[in-house]
């Protein structure tokens, strides 16, 4: 009888230890998602800021400046529910404005234009990487949260189900191949 109780206690301890380890892992994944989201937000803000600076610099023609400024401003001011759409619109505006070879040459030849393009190219290149890190963390947390043990024992607590950040982050071809 005593031996059976000892084995039951050991089994319960092992199950409790395993569930505790799983809950800790899930907590670390949620912390990783939060850190990745903060990094993604910083990169998106940097891209929008650099695009706004380029739009207000006087280097671009007036129509391109207005299009780029409005898209960058909308991306910076977007509410969380509209953020993905606004950031996709900024990507499309960047491709539209900087997709014309004449416009790129005019920007490069303008004083400070090459530096502005270099800074924009660096910002544009970092966004897909930050989004990929975020979405990878979300994918890992979702996979763990789908396990029965996590659902049955409510190991996720009250944490919201993680959502991926889906947007059009294709860089303009002229900026995609620029060296850092």
PyMOL commands that set and color helices and strands:
alter all, ss='L'
color gray80, all
select helices_A, chain A and resi 2-56+62-77+80-98+101-109+113-145+148-152+173-176
alter helices_A, ss='H'
color red, helices_A
deselect
rebuild
show_as cartoon
